[in-house]
Amino acid sequence: MKNIVILGATGSIGINTLDITQRFPERYKIIGLTAKSNDAKLEDLIKRVQPKVVALQDENAAQALSKRLPKSGPEVLAGQAGIIEVARLSEAALVISAIVGSAGLLPTLSAIRAKKTVAVANKEPLVMAGEIIQREAKENGVTILPIDSEHSAIFQALNGERHQDIQKIILTASGGPLLGLSAEEKTNISPERALAHPNWKMGPKISIDSATLMNKGLEVIEAKWLFDMPPEKIEVIIHPQSIIHSMVEFVDRSVVAQLGLPDMRTPISYALGWPRRQETPAPRLKLEEIGSLTFEAPDPTRFPALRLAREALKAGGSAPAALNAANEIAVEAFLRKRCGFLDISRIVEQTLEASRNRSLDSLEDVLEADAQARETARNCI
């Protein structure tokens, strides 16, 4: 029996994780859940899995939930301190880190410091503080398992391989719902159109990141830290069918790819069962029904976000944290119709140009760089 905590339980990763774990009640026990503010949805999850402890970032929502639950229900904690406490539960063997955005940094780092195996579904902690997180993981003997479909594919392809034999990592990108449009055609794109991903069902923030290709830029930065790879050995290729989830080329020119239908339950299942594989409810891949797989290089003029992410990674220091912070602010503004789709990358670029790049020697440095970049991005808007 493996005791599991899910940070960000009401999102798509959390819901899919529960779908798998409830199919194997003899293997998994959910002991902790957290959410941002959706107390009604969290209450439904509590009824399903009966965790020991839950936490809501929103203190008012936590108070409302606590009043509705029976005395025999779980302990309800509130605020960031409550979420961190759930992330550090002593009985937990695995922590699923699925809190969207920079809000996932402190809980993820807290789980690592508590010596928990961490399965990371959110890119932002490694983008913001990759060096610090990997240093803490090494010092605490913690394994970081990737849930993101692309990084899970790479993790699987590298199983049993020597690091020195890697020629390059190839991240695949669907291109999102606006792939065939020119920059001019994207000028008046609505949030509803940008959210309509053809292959994946994701939350709004990651869906917009997929449309701008910032999602892939963040994955390039994450891959650098997860797999200890120099940026020049990490490539991106657009693959609209989302069947090949990523590839690794080795020095002998062999290319190993992981394939599957676009269903997040496959990489989640791999992380849950690691180092063993297990059955999943995901449908089987039938290549004869897919017919053909296509690929193209990403056009930097149509997807400036990918260029900006690479520039931030090359600059190092606080640049990736500033990139992430500015993108979060810009995406939120677009979803609220306070800026246009093309403005997202412009706001990020203006923020990077206005931000002073400096070394990040501590968590406090990361948080300060994040806060300053957010303020700069708001001023740009």
C-alpha positions as CSV (number, residue, x, y, z in Angstrom):
1,M,0.0,0.0,0.0
2,K,1.4,3.4,-1.1
3,N,0.2,6.5,0.8
4,I,-0.2,9.4,-1.6
5,V,-0.7,13.2,-1.3
6,I,-2.1,15.2,-4.2
7,L,-1.3,18.9,-4.3
8,G,-3.7,20.6,-6.6
9,A,-6.3,17.8,-6.4
10,T,-9.2,19.5,-8.1
11,G,-7.3,20.1,-11.4
12,S,-7.1,17.7,-14.3
13,I,-3.9,15.9,-13.0
14,G,-5.5,15.4,-9.6
15,I,-8.8,14.1,-11.0
16,N,-6.9,11.7,-13.4
17,T,-4.7,10.5,-10.5
18,L,-7.8,9.7,-8.5
19,D,-9.3,7.8,-11.4
20,I,-6.2,5.5,-11.4
21,T,-5.8,5.1,-7.7
22,Q,-9.4,4.2,-7.1
23,R,-9.1,1.4,-9.5
24,F,-6.4,-0.1,-7.3
25,P,-7.6,0.3,-3.7
26,E,-5.2,-2.5,-2.6
27,R,-2.2,-0.5,-3.9
28,Y,-2.9,3.1,-3.1
29,K,-4.4,5.2,-0.3
30,I,-4.9,8.9,-0.7
31,I,-4.1,10.5,2.6
32,G,-3.9,14.2,1.7
33,L,-5.5,16.6,-0.8
34,T,-5.1,20.3,-1.4
35,A,-6.8,22.8,-3.6
36,K,-6.8,26.6,-4.2
37,S,-10.4,27.7,-3.5
38,N,-12.8,25.1,-4.9
39,D,-14.2,23.8,-1.6
40,A,-17.3,22.2,-3.3
41,K,-15.2,20.1,-5.6
42,L,-12.7,19.2,-2.8
43,E,-15.7,18.1,-0.7
44,D,-16.7,15.7,-3.5
45,L,-13.2,14.3,-3.6
46,I,-13.2,13.9,0.2
47,K,-16.4,11.7,-0.1
48,R,-14.7,9.6,-2.7
49,V,-11.3,8.9,-1.0
50,Q,-11.7,9.9,2.7
51,P,-8.3,11.4,3.2
52,K,-6.7,12.1,6.5
53,V,-6.0,15.8,5.9
54,V,-7.0,18.4,3.4
55,A,-6.0,22.1,2.8
56,L,-7.4,25.0,0.9
57,Q,-5.3,28.0,-0.1
58,D,-8.3,30.3,0.3
59,E,-8.9,30.6,4.1
60,N,-12.6,31.5,3.7
61,A,-13.2,28.4,1.5
62,A,-11.4,26.3,4.1
63,Q,-13.6,27.6,6.9
64,A,-16.7,27.0,4.9
65,L,-15.7,23.4,4.1
66,S,-14.8,22.7,7.7
67,K,-18.3,23.7,8.8
68,R,-19.9,21.4,6.3
69,L,-17.9,18.3,7.0
70,P,-18.9,15.8,9.7
71,K,-16.7,15.5,12.8
72,S,-15.5,12.2,11.6
73,G,-14.2,13.9,8.4
74,P,-10.6,14.9,7.6
75,E,-8.7,17.7,9.3
76,V,-9.1,20.9,7.3
77,L,-6.1,23.3,7.0
78,A,-5.9,26.7,5.4
79,G,-3.5,29.0,3.6
80,Q,-0.1,28.2,2.2
81,A,1.1,26.9,5.6
82,G,-1.7,24.4,5.5
83,I,-0.8,23.2,2.0
84,I,2.8,22.9,3.0
85,E,1.8,20.8,6.1
86,V,-0.1,18.4,3.8
87,A,2.9,18.2,1.5
88,R,5.1,17.1,4.4
89,L,2.7,14.5,5.9
90,S,4.9,11.9,7.6
91,E,3.0,8.9,6.3
92,A,3.2,9.9,2.6
93,A,5.3,7.9,0.3
94,L,4.6,9.9,-2.8
95,V,3.6,13.5,-3.3
96,I,1.9,14.5,-6.6
97,S,2.8,18.1,-7.3
98,A,0.1,19.5,-9.6
99,I,-0.5,23.0,-8.3
100,V,-0.6,25.4,-11.3
101,G,2.0,28.1,-11.6
102,S,4.5,29.5,-9.2
103,A,2.2,28.6,-6.3
104,G,3.6,25.1,-6.5
105,L,7.1,26.0,-5.7
106,L,7.1,26.2,-1.9
107,P,4.9,23.0,-1.4
108,T,7.1,21.1,-3.8
109,L,10.3,22.2,-2.1
110,S,8.8,21.4,1.3
111,A,7.9,17.8,0.2
112,I,11.5,17.4,-1.1
113,R,12.9,18.6,2.2
114,A,10.6,16.1,4.0
115,K,12.4,13.4,1.9
116,K,9.3,12.5,-0.1
117,T,9.4,11.0,-3.5
118,V,7.9,13.8,-5.7
119,A,6.0,13.3,-9.0
120,V,6.1,16.7,-10.7
121,A,3.3,17.7,-13.1
122,N,3.8,21.5,-12.9
123,K,6.8,22.9,-14.7
124,E,7.1,26.1,-12.8
125,P,9.1,25.0,-9.7
126,L,11.9,23.7,-11.9
127,V,11.7,26.6,-14.2
128,M,12.0,29.1,-11.3
129,A,14.4,27.3,-9.1
130,G,15.8,24.3,-10.9
131,E,19.2,24.4,-9.4
132,I,18.0,24.8,-5.9
133,I,15.4,22.0,-6.3
134,Q,17.9,19.6,-7.7
135,R,20.4,20.4,-5.0
136,E,17.8,19.9,-2.3
137,A,16.7,16.6,-3.9
138,K,20.3,15.3,-4.0
139,E,21.0,16.3,-0.4
140,N,17.8,14.6,0.8
141,G,18.1,11.5,-1.4
142,V,14.8,12.3,-3.1
143,T,13.7,11.0,-6.5
144,I,11.9,13.4,-8.8
145,L,9.5,11.7,-11.2
146,P,8.1,13.6,-14.2
147,I,4.4,13.4,-14.9
148,D,4.3,15.9,-17.8
149,S,3.8,13.6,-20.8
150,E,6.9,14.9,-22.6
151,H,9.3,14.5,-19.7
152,S,7.7,11.2,-18.8
153,A,8.5,10.0,-22.3
154,I,12.1,11.1,-22.0
155,F,12.4,9.5,-18.5
156,Q,11.1,6.2,-20.0
157,A,13.4,6.4,-23.0
158,L,16.4,6.9,-20.8
159,N,15.7,3.9,-18.6
160,G,18.8,1.9,-18.4
161,E,20.8,4.2,-20.7
162,R,24.1,6.0,-19.9
163,H,24.0,9.7,-19.7
164,Q,27.1,10.1,-21.8
165,D,25.4,8.3,-24.7
166,I,22.7,10.9,-25.1
167,Q,23.1,12.9,-28.3
168,K,20.0,15.1,-27.8
169,I,16.5,15.3,-26.3
170,I,13.6,16.0,-28.7
171,L,10.5,17.5,-27.1
172,T,7.4,17.2,-29.3
173,A,4.8,19.9,-29.3
174,S,1.2,19.7,-30.7
175,G,1.3,23.3,-31.8
176,G,-2.0,24.0,-30.1
177,P,-5.2,25.2,-31.6
178,L,-3.7,28.0,-33.6
179,L,-0.9,26.1,-35.3
180,G,-1.8,27.0,-38.9
181,L,-2.5,30.7,-38.3
182,S,-0.1,33.5,-39.1
183,A,0.9,36.2,-36.6
184,E,-1.6,38.6,-38.3
185,E,-4.4,36.1,-38.0
186,K,-3.8,35.7,-34.3
187,T,-4.3,39.4,-33.6
188,N,-7.9,39.2,-32.6
189,I,-8.0,35.6,-31.3
190,S,-10.4,35.2,-28.4
191,P,-9.6,33.3,-25.2
192,E,-12.3,30.8,-26.1
193,R,-10.6,30.0,-29.4
194,A,-7.1,29.8,-27.8
195,L,-8.4,27.4,-25.1
196,A,-9.8,24.9,-27.6
197,H,-6.9,22.5,-27.7
198,P,-7.5,19.8,-30.4
199,N,-5.9,16.9,-28.5
200,W,-5.6,17.5,-24.7
201,K,-8.0,18.5,-22.0
202,M,-6.1,20.8,-19.7
203,G,-6.6,23.8,-17.4
204,P,-6.9,27.3,-18.9
205,K,-3.3,28.4,-18.1
206,I,-1.5,25.5,-19.6
207,S,-3.9,25.6,-22.6
208,I,-2.9,29.1,-23.4
209,D,0.7,28.2,-22.9
210,S,0.2,25.5,-25.5
211,A,-1.3,28.0,-27.9
212,T,1.7,30.4,-27.6
213,L,4.2,27.5,-27.3
214,M,5.4,29.0,-24.0
215,N,4.5,25.6,-22.6
216,K,7.2,24.0,-24.7
217,G,9.7,26.8,-23.8
218,L,9.1,26.0,-20.1
219,E,9.6,22.3,-20.8
220,V,12.9,23.0,-22.4
221,I,14.0,24.7,-19.2
222,E,12.6,21.9,-17.1
223,A,14.3,19.3,-19.2
224,K,17.6,21.0,-18.6
225,W,17.3,20.4,-14.9
226,L,15.5,17.1,-14.9
227,F,17.9,15.4,-17.2
228,D,21.1,17.4,-16.6
229,M,21.3,18.4,-20.3
230,P,22.9,21.5,-21.9
231,P,20.3,23.7,-23.7
232,E,21.9,23.1,-27.1
233,K,21.1,19.4,-26.8
234,I,17.4,20.0,-26.2
235,E,15.3,20.4,-29.4
236,V,11.6,21.0,-30.1
237,I,9.6,19.6,-33.0
238,I,5.9,20.2,-33.8
239,H,3.9,17.0,-34.0
240,P,0.2,17.8,-34.3
241,Q,-1.1,14.3,-33.7
242,S,0.4,14.2,-30.1
243,I,1.1,10.4,-30.5
244,I,4.9,10.6,-30.0
245,H,5.3,12.3,-26.7
246,S,9.1,12.9,-27.0
247,M,12.2,11.2,-28.2
248,V,15.9,10.7,-27.3
249,E,18.6,10.4,-29.9
250,F,21.8,8.6,-28.8
251,V,25.3,8.7,-30.1
252,D,24.8,5.7,-32.4
253,R,22.0,7.7,-34.1
254,S,19.3,5.4,-32.6
255,V,16.2,7.4,-31.7
256,V,14.0,6.0,-28.9
257,A,10.4,7.4,-28.8
258,Q,7.5,6.8,-26.4
259,L,4.1,6.6,-28.1
260,G,0.6,6.6,-26.9
261,L,-2.8,8.3,-27.3
262,P,-3.0,11.8,-25.7
263,D,-4.2,10.7,-22.2
264,M,-2.5,11.9,-19.1
265,R,-3.5,8.8,-17.2
266,T,-0.6,7.0,-18.9
267,P,2.3,9.2,-17.5
268,I,0.5,9.5,-14.2
269,S,0.2,5.7,-14.0
270,Y,3.9,5.4,-14.8
271,A,4.8,7.7,-11.9
272,L,2.4,6.1,-9.5
273,G,3.7,2.6,-10.2
274,W,7.4,3.4,-10.7
275,P,9.7,1.5,-11.0
276,R,7.1,-1.0,-12.2
277,R,4.4,-0.5,-14.9
278,Q,0.8,-1.2,-14.3
279,E,-2.5,-1.5,-16.2
280,T,-4.2,1.8,-16.9
281,P,-7.7,2.8,-18.1
282,A,-6.2,4.7,-21.0
283,P,-7.3,3.5,-24.5
284,R,-4.9,1.4,-26.6
285,L,-2.9,3.0,-29.4
286,K,-3.8,1.6,-32.8
287,L,-1.5,3.0,-35.4
288,E,-3.5,1.7,-38.3
289,E,-6.3,4.0,-37.2
290,I,-4.0,7.0,-36.8
291,G,-2.7,6.6,-40.3
292,S,0.1,9.1,-40.4
293,L,2.3,11.1,-38.1
294,T,3.7,14.5,-39.3
295,F,6.4,16.8,-38.0
296,E,7.6,20.3,-38.7
297,A,10.1,22.7,-37.2
298,P,8.5,25.5,-35.0
299,D,8.5,28.9,-36.8
300,P,10.1,31.4,-34.4
301,T,8.2,34.3,-36.0
302,R,4.8,32.7,-35.2
303,F,5.9,31.4,-31.8
304,P,8.2,34.0,-30.2
305,A,7.6,32.6,-26.7
306,L,9.8,29.6,-27.5
307,R,12.7,32.0,-28.4
308,L,12.2,34.0,-25.2
309,A,12.3,30.8,-23.1
310,R,15.6,29.8,-24.8
311,E,17.0,33.2,-24.2
312,A,16.1,33.1,-20.6
313,L,17.6,29.7,-20.1
314,K,20.8,30.9,-21.8
315,A,21.0,34.0,-19.6
316,G,20.4,31.9,-16.5
317,G,20.2,33.4,-13.0
318,S,16.9,35.1,-12.4
319,A,15.8,35.2,-16.1
320,P,13.8,32.0,-16.1
321,A,11.9,33.0,-12.9
322,A,11.2,36.4,-14.5
323,L,10.0,34.7,-17.7
324,N,7.6,32.5,-15.8
325,A,6.3,35.3,-13.6
326,A,5.7,37.6,-16.6
327,N,4.0,34.8,-18.5
328,E,1.6,34.0,-15.7
329,I,0.6,37.6,-15.4
330,A,0.2,38.0,-19.2
331,V,-1.8,34.8,-19.6
332,E,-4.2,35.9,-16.8
333,A,-4.6,39.3,-18.4
334,F,-5.4,37.6,-21.8
335,L,-8.0,35.3,-20.2
336,R,-9.6,38.3,-18.6
337,K,-9.5,40.1,-22.0
338,R,-7.2,42.8,-20.7
339,C,-4.7,42.2,-23.5
340,G,-4.5,40.5,-26.9
341,F,-3.1,37.1,-27.6
342,L,0.0,38.5,-29.3
343,D,0.5,40.8,-26.3
344,I,1.4,37.8,-24.1
345,S,4.8,37.3,-25.7
346,R,5.3,41.1,-25.9
347,I,4.7,41.5,-22.2
348,V,7.1,38.7,-21.4
349,E,9.8,40.2,-23.6
350,Q,9.4,43.7,-22.2
351,T,9.6,42.3,-18.7
352,L,12.8,40.4,-19.4
353,E,14.3,43.5,-21.0
354,A,13.4,45.6,-17.9
355,S,14.5,43.0,-15.3
356,R,18.0,43.0,-13.8
357,N,19.4,39.5,-14.1
358,R,21.1,38.2,-11.0
359,S,22.1,35.0,-9.4
360,L,19.7,32.9,-7.4
361,D,21.5,31.6,-4.3
362,S,18.5,31.0,-2.1
363,L,14.7,30.5,-2.2
364,E,14.3,34.1,-1.0
365,D,16.2,35.3,-4.1
366,V,13.8,33.3,-6.3
367,L,10.7,34.7,-4.6
368,E,12.1,38.3,-4.9
369,A,12.8,37.9,-8.6
370,D,9.3,36.5,-9.1
371,A,7.6,39.3,-7.3
372,Q,9.6,42.0,-9.1
373,A,8.9,40.5,-12.5
374,R,5.2,40.3,-11.8
375,E,5.1,44.0,-10.9
376,T,7.0,44.8,-14.1
377,A,4.6,42.8,-16.2
378,R,1.6,44.4,-14.6
379,N,3.1,47.8,-15.5
380,C,3.5,46.6,-19.1
381,I,-0.1,45.6,-19.3
